[in-house]
Amino acid sequence: MQPEKEEEATVYVRGFMTDRERVEDFALWTRSHSMLVQSPKHRWGPLALGYNWRSGQPRLNYVVPWAPIYWITTRLPAGIVIPSPSLLATFFLADLSMHLVKLTYQYHKANFRSSEYASELSNVLRTLRQKHPKLRVISHSLGCHHVLKALQLMDLSERPDVVHLLAPAVKESEFDGILHRGIAREKTFLYYTRRDITLYILFRYVLAGWTKLGYGEPAMGEVGVKHKSSNHYSNLVEIDTAPFFGRNVHTGYAAKFGNMAQVDFDAVERGKLDFPSF
C-alpha cells in the first residue's frame, strides 16, 4: 500500500558539498523529485530534504582556462593575439592537468570527511526513520560514499527503505560486506555507465596511479558491480544509464534522475520496453 505523502521523506545527498551550500543548489534534484511526485506510477511523497555535509572545498565542474587567460593578458598592451593550434593544445593539457590535480586533492579531502562525519548523517537518518514510516535516500558521486559509511553504523531496521546510488564514486571492494548483507531495508538501486569519463579517469588512473594491471580498481559508478548475478548481492538492482546521456554524464544525473526512476527496468531487461527518448 502506498504510504500517505506526509508519512514519506526523501533525502538527497550530493557529492562534493560545502558548509555554504544553498537551497537553490538543489534545484535540479527538486525538479526530478517533482516528476516522481506527480508520476501516477510512483506517487512519491513531496517532502524532499537536501542534506548538507561538510566535504570541504567544492569540486570544479569545468576546466578553468588559466593558462590562455594569463598568456593573453600579458600580451594585451601589444594587442590581442590569437594563439596557434599547437599552443592552444598545450594550454588545454596544462589546464586539464591543473584541474585533475585540484580534483584529486579535493576528492581525497572529501573522501576523508565522508568517513569522519558519517556518524552525523547516521544520526539524521535515525531521527527521520522515527518520524517517517517510509524513508528514501538518493545519493550521487562521493555522496554515495558518505551514505554507505553512515549506513554501516546503523542496524538494518534503522536504515532507509530504499537507497539510490547514482554514479557512486566508490570501489566495490571497500563496501563488499554491506553489499552482501544488504544496504537498504527493501531495495538498493545502483546507477552506472561506462560513459562516465570523470570516474574512468579519476579512479583508473589519477587516484590509483599506474599498477601492475595497468590501472586501479574502477568506481562502481562506471562499471557497476563485478558479479552481475541477481542473487550475488542482497536486493541490489543495477541500472545502466548510458541511454540517458550525451556528453555530460557525471554531472548530469540531477537533471536526468526523474526520467531514470520512471522507467520499468525489469521490462527493459525482458526486451518488452524500449528506453524512451529524453
Contacts in CASP RR format, 6 or more apart in sequence:
PFRMAT RR
TARGET T0000
AUTHOR 0000-0000-0000
METHOD contacts of the structure
MODEL  1
MQPEKEEEATVYVRGFMTDRERVEDFALWTRSHSMLVQSPKHRWGPLALG
YNWRSGQPRLNYVVPWAPIYWITTRLPAGIVIPSPSLLATFFLADLSMHL
VKLTYQYHKANFRSSEYASELSNVLRTLRQKHPKLRVISHSLGCHHVLKA
LQLMDLSERPDVVHLLAPAVKESEFDGILHRGIAREKTFLYYTRRDITLY
ILFRYVLAGWTKLGYGEPAMGEVGVKHKSSNHYSNLVEIDTAPFFGRNVH
TGYAAKFGNMAQVDFDAVERGKLDFPSF
2 43 0 8 1.000
3 45 0 8 1.000
3 133 0 8 1.000
3 134 0 8 1.000
5 43 0 8 1.000
5 45 0 8 1.000
5 46 0 8 1.000
5 47 0 8 1.000
6 47 0 8 1.000
7 132 0 8 1.000
7 133 0 8 1.000
7 134 0 8 1.000
8 44 0 8 1.000
8 45 0 8 1.000
8 47 0 8 1.000
8 132 0 8 1.000
8 133 0 8 1.000
8 134 0 8 1.000
8 135 0 8 1.000
8 136 0 8 1.000
9 45 0 8 1.000
9 47 0 8 1.000
9 48 0 8 1.000
9 49 0 8 1.000
9 128 0 8 1.000
9 131 0 8 1.000
9 132 0 8 1.000
9 134 0 8 1.000
9 135 0 8 1.000
9 136 0 8 1.000
10 33 0 8 1.000
10 44 0 8 1.000
10 45 0 8 1.000
10 47 0 8 1.000
10 48 0 8 1.000
10 49 0 8 1.000
10 136 0 8 1.000
10 137 0 8 1.000
10 138 0 8 1.000
11 48 0 8 1.000
11 49 0 8 1.000
11 50 0 8 1.000
11 51 0 8 1.000
11 124 0 8 1.000
11 125 0 8 1.000
11 128 0 8 1.000
11 135 0 8 1.000
11 136 0 8 1.000
11 137 0 8 1.000
11 138 0 8 1.000
11 160 0 8 1.000
12 26 0 8 1.000
12 29 0 8 1.000
12 33 0 8 1.000
12 48 0 8 1.000
12 49 0 8 1.000
12 50 0 8 1.000
12 51 0 8 1.000
12 138 0 8 1.000
12 139 0 8 1.000
13 50 0 8 1.000
13 51 0 8 1.000
13 53 0 8 1.000
13 121 0 8 1.000
13 137 0 8 1.000
13 138 0 8 1.000
13 139 0 8 1.000
13 140 0 8 1.000
13 143 0 8 1.000
13 144 0 8 1.000
13 146 0 8 1.000
13 147 0 8 1.000
14 21 0 8 1.000
14 25 0 8 1.000
14 26 0 8 1.000
14 29 0 8 1.000
14 50 0 8 1.000
14 139 0 8 1.000
14 140 0 8 1.000
14 141 0 8 1.000
14 143 0 8 1.000
15 55 0 8 1.000
15 59 0 8 1.000
15 110 0 8 1.000
15 139 0 8 1.000
15 140 0 8 1.000
15 141 0 8 1.000
15 142 0 8 1.000
15 143 0 8 1.000
15 146 0 8 1.000
15 169 0 8 1.000
16 55 0 8 1.000
16 56 0 8 1.000
16 58 0 8 1.000
16 59 0 8 1.000
16 106 0 8 1.000
16 107 0 8 1.000
16 110 0 8 1.000
16 141 0 8 1.000
16 142 0 8 1.000
17 52 0 8 1.000
17 53 0 8 1.000
17 54 0 8 1.000
17 55 0 8 1.000
17 56 0 8 1.000
17 58 0 8 1.000
18 54 0 8 1.000
18 55 0 8 1.000
18 56 0 8 1.000
18 57 0 8 1.000
18 58 0 8 1.000
19 52 0 8 1.000
19 54 0 8 1.000
19 56 0 8 1.000
21 52 0 8 1.000
26 50 0 8 1.000
28 254 0 8 1.000
28 255 0 8 1.000
29 48 0 8 1.000
29 50 0 8 1.000
29 138 0 8 1.000
29 254 0 8 1.000
29 257 0 8 1.000
30 48 0 8 1.000
31 255 0 8 1.000
32 254 0 8 1.000
32 255 0 8 1.000
32 256 0 8 1.000
32 257 0 8 1.000
32 258 0 8 1.000
32 259 0 8 1.000
32 261 0 8 1.000
33 44 0 8 1.000
33 48 0 8 1.000
33 258 0 8 1.000
35 258 0 8 1.000
35 259 0 8 1.000
35 262 0 8 1.000
36 42 0 8 1.000
36 44 0 8 1.000
36 258 0 8 1.000
36 261 0 8 1.000
36 262 0 8 1.000
37 43 0 8 1.000
37 44 0 8 1.000
37 45 0 8 1.000
37 46 0 8 1.000
39 262 0 8 1.000
41 262 0 8 1.000
42 261 0 8 1.000
42 262 0 8 1.000
44 136 0 8 1.000
47 132 0 8 1.000
49 128 0 8 1.000
51 121 0 8 1.000
51 124 0 8 1.000
53 113 0 8 1.000
53 114 0 8 1.000
53 117 0 8 1.000
53 120 0 8 1.000
53 121 0 8 1.000
53 143 0 8 1.000
53 146 0 8 1.000
54 113 0 8 1.000
54 117 0 8 1.000
55 109 0 8 1.000
55 110 0 8 1.000
55 113 0 8 1.000
55 114 0 8 1.000
55 142 0 8 1.000
55 143 0 8 1.000
55 146 0 8 1.000
56 106 0 8 1.000
56 109 0 8 1.000
56 110 0 8 1.000
56 113 0 8 1.000
57 106 0 8 1.000
57 109 0 8 1.000
58 106 0 8 1.000
59 103 0 8 1.000
59 106 0 8 1.000
59 107 0 8 1.000
59 110 0 8 1.000
60 99 0 8 1.000
60 102 0 8 1.000
60 103 0 8 1.000
60 106 0 8 1.000
61 251 0 8 1.000
63 92 0 8 1.000
63 95 0 8 1.000
63 96 0 8 1.000
63 99 0 8 1.000
64 95 0 8 1.000
64 98 0 8 1.000
64 99 0 8 1.000
65 91 0 8 1.000
65 95 0 8 1.000
66 95 0 8 1.000
66 98 0 8 1.000
67 90 0 8 1.000
67 91 0 8 1.000
67 94 0 8 1.000
67 95 0 8 1.000
68 83 0 8 1.000
68 88 0 8 1.000
68 91 0 8 1.000
68 95 0 8 1.000
71 83 0 8 1.000
71 87 0 8 1.000
71 91 0 8 1.000
72 80 0 8 1.000
72 81 0 8 1.000
72 83 0 8 1.000
75 81 0 8 1.000
83 91 0 8 1.000
100 201 0 8 1.000
100 202 0 8 1.000
100 206 0 8 1.000
103 202 0 8 1.000
103 206 0 8 1.000
104 202 0 8 1.000
104 206 0 8 1.000
104 207 0 8 1.000
107 142 0 8 1.000
107 169 0 8 1.000
107 202 0 8 1.000
107 207 0 8 1.000
110 142 0 8 1.000
111 142 0 8 1.000
111 145 0 8 1.000
114 142 0 8 1.000
114 143 0 8 1.000
114 145 0 8 1.000
114 146 0 8 1.000
114 149 0 8 1.000
115 145 0 8 1.000
115 149 0 8 1.000
117 146 0 8 1.000
118 146 0 8 1.000
118 149 0 8 1.000
118 150 0 8 1.000
118 152 0 8 1.000
118 153 0 8 1.000
119 150 0 8 1.000
119 153 0 8 1.000
121 146 0 8 1.000
121 147 0 8 1.000
121 149 0 8 1.000
121 150 0 8 1.000
122 150 0 8 1.000
122 151 0 8 1.000
122 153 0 8 1.000
122 154 0 8 1.000
125 135 0 8 1.000
125 137 0 8 1.000
125 150 0 8 1.000
125 151 0 8 1.000
125 154 0 8 1.000
125 158 0 8 1.000
125 159 0 8 1.000
125 160 0 8 1.000
126 154 0 8 1.000
126 158 0 8 1.000
128 135 0 8 1.000
129 135 0 8 1.000
129 158 0 8 1.000
129 159 0 8 1.000
129 160 0 8 1.000
134 161 0 8 1.000
135 160 0 8 1.000
135 161 0 8 1.000
136 160 0 8 1.000
136 161 0 8 1.000
136 162 0 8 1.000
136 163 0 8 1.000
136 164 0 8 1.000
137 147 0 8 1.000
137 160 0 8 1.000
137 162 0 8 1.000
137 163 0 8 1.000
137 164 0 8 1.000
137 184 0 8 1.000
138 164 0 8 1.000
138 166 0 8 1.000
138 257 0 8 1.000
139 146 0 8 1.000
139 147 0 8 1.000
139 163 0 8 1.000
139 164 0 8 1.000
139 165 0 8 1.000
139 166 0 8 1.000
139 168 0 8 1.000
140 166 0 8 1.000
140 167 0 8 1.000
140 253 0 8 1.000
140 254 0 8 1.000
141 166 0 8 1.000
141 167 0 8 1.000
141 168 0 8 1.000
141 169 0 8 1.000
141 250 0 8 1.000
142 169 0 8 1.000
142 170 0 8 1.000
143 168 0 8 1.000
143 169 0 8 1.000
144 165 0 8 1.000
144 166 0 8 1.000
144 167 0 8 1.000
144 168 0 8 1.000
144 169 0 8 1.000
144 170 0 8 1.000
145 168 0 8 1.000
145 169 0 8 1.000
145 170 0 8 1.000
147 163 0 8 1.000
147 165 0 8 1.000
148 165 0 8 1.000
148 168 0 8 1.000
148 170 0 8 1.000
148 175 0 8 1.000
148 178 0 8 1.000
148 183 0 8 1.000
151 159 0 8 1.000
151 160 0 8 1.000
151 163 0 8 1.000
151 178 0 8 1.000
151 183 0 8 1.000
151 184 0 8 1.000
152 175 0 8 1.000
152 178 0 8 1.000
156 181 0 8 1.000
156 182 0 8 1.000
156 185 0 8 1.000
157 185 0 8 1.000
159 183 0 8 1.000
159 184 0 8 1.000
159 185 0 8 1.000
160 184 0 8 1.000
160 185 0 8 1.000
161 184 0 8 1.000
161 185 0 8 1.000
161 186 0 8 1.000
162 184 0 8 1.000
162 185 0 8 1.000
162 186 0 8 1.000
162 187 0 8 1.000
162 188 0 8 1.000
162 189 0 8 1.000
163 183 0 8 1.000
163 184 0 8 1.000
163 188 0 8 1.000
163 189 0 8 1.000
164 188 0 8 1.000
164 189 0 8 1.000
164 191 0 8 1.000
164 257 0 8 1.000
164 261 0 8 1.000
165 183 0 8 1.000
165 188 0 8 1.000
165 189 0 8 1.000
165 190 0 8 1.000
165 191 0 8 1.000
165 220 0 8 1.000
165 221 0 8 1.000
166 191 0 8 1.000
166 253 0 8 1.000
166 257 0 8 1.000
167 191 0 8 1.000
167 192 0 8 1.000
167 193 0 8 1.000
167 196 0 8 1.000
167 199 0 8 1.000
167 219 0 8 1.000
167 221 0 8 1.000
167 249 0 8 1.000
167 250 0 8 1.000
167 253 0 8 1.000
168 190 0 8 1.000
168 192 0 8 1.000
168 219 0 8 1.000
168 220 0 8 1.000
168 221 0 8 1.000
169 199 0 8 1.000
169 202 0 8 1.000
169 203 0 8 1.000
169 219 0 8 1.000
169 221 0 8 1.000
170 219 0 8 1.000
170 220 0 8 1.000
170 221 0 8 1.000
171 203 0 8 1.000
171 217 0 8 1.000
171 218 0 8 1.000
171 219 0 8 1.000
171 220 0 8 1.000
172 179 0 8 1.000
172 217 0 8 1.000
172 220 0 8 1.000
172 224 0 8 1.000
172 225 0 8 1.000
172 226 0 8 1.000
173 217 0 8 1.000
179 225 0 8 1.000
179 233 0 8 1.000
179 234 0 8 1.000
179 236 0 8 1.000
180 233 0 8 1.000
180 234 0 8 1.000
181 234 0 8 1.000
182 188 0 8 1.000
182 233 0 8 1.000
182 234 0 8 1.000
182 235 0 8 1.000
182 236 0 8 1.000
183 235 0 8 1.000
183 236 0 8 1.000
184 235 0 8 1.000
186 235 0 8 1.000
187 235 0 8 1.000
187 236 0 8 1.000
187 237 0 8 1.000
188 235 0 8 1.000
188 236 0 8 1.000
188 237 0 8 1.000
189 237 0 8 1.000
189 239 0 8 1.000
190 220 0 8 1.000
190 221 0 8 1.000
190 224 0 8 1.000
190 225 0 8 1.000
190 236 0 8 1.000
190 237 0 8 1.000
190 238 0 8 1.000
190 239 0 8 1.000
191 221 0 8 1.000
191 239 0 8 1.000
191 241 0 8 1.000
191 253 0 8 1.000
191 260 0 8 1.000
192 220 0 8 1.000
192 221 0 8 1.000
192 222 0 8 1.000
192 223 0 8 1.000
192 224 0 8 1.000
192 238 0 8 1.000
192 239 0 8 1.000
192 240 0 8 1.000
192 241 0 8 1.000
193 221 0 8 1.000
193 222 0 8 1.000
193 240 0 8 1.000
193 241 0 8 1.000
193 242 0 8 1.000
193 245 0 8 1.000
193 249 0 8 1.000
194 200 0 8 1.000
194 222 0 8 1.000
194 223 0 8 1.000
194 242 0 8 1.000
195 242 0 8 1.000
195 245 0 8 1.000
195 246 0 8 1.000
195 249 0 8 1.000
196 219 0 8 1.000
196 221 0 8 1.000
196 222 0 8 1.000
196 249 0 8 1.000
196 250 0 8 1.000
197 249 0 8 1.000
197 250 0 8 1.000
198 249 0 8 1.000
198 250 0 8 1.000
198 251 0 8 1.000
199 218 0 8 1.000
199 219 0 8 1.000
199 221 0 8 1.000
199 222 0 8 1.000
199 250 0 8 1.000
200 218 0 8 1.000
200 222 0 8 1.000
202 219 0 8 1.000
203 216 0 8 1.000
203 217 0 8 1.000
203 218 0 8 1.000
203 219 0 8 1.000
203 222 0 8 1.000
204 215 0 8 1.000
204 216 0 8 1.000
204 218 0 8 1.000
205 215 0 8 1.000
205 216 0 8 1.000
207 216 0 8 1.000
208 215 0 8 1.000
208 216 0 8 1.000
208 217 0 8 1.000
209 215 0 8 1.000
209 216 0 8 1.000
224 238 0 8 1.000
225 232 0 8 1.000
225 233 0 8 1.000
225 236 0 8 1.000
225 238 0 8 1.000
227 233 0 8 1.000
228 238 0 8 1.000
237 265 0 8 1.000
239 260 0 8 1.000
239 265 0 8 1.000
241 253 0 8 1.000
241 256 0 8 1.000
241 260 0 8 1.000
243 275 0 8 1.000
244 256 0 8 1.000
244 259 0 8 1.000
244 260 0 8 1.000
244 275 0 8 1.000
244 278 0 8 1.000
245 252 0 8 1.000
245 256 0 8 1.000
256 278 0 8 1.000
259 276 0 8 1.000
259 278 0 8 1.000
263 273 0 8 1.000
263 275 0 8 1.000
263 276 0 8 1.000
264 273 0 8 1.000
267 273 0 8 1.000
268 274 0 8 1.000
268 275 0 8 1.000
END
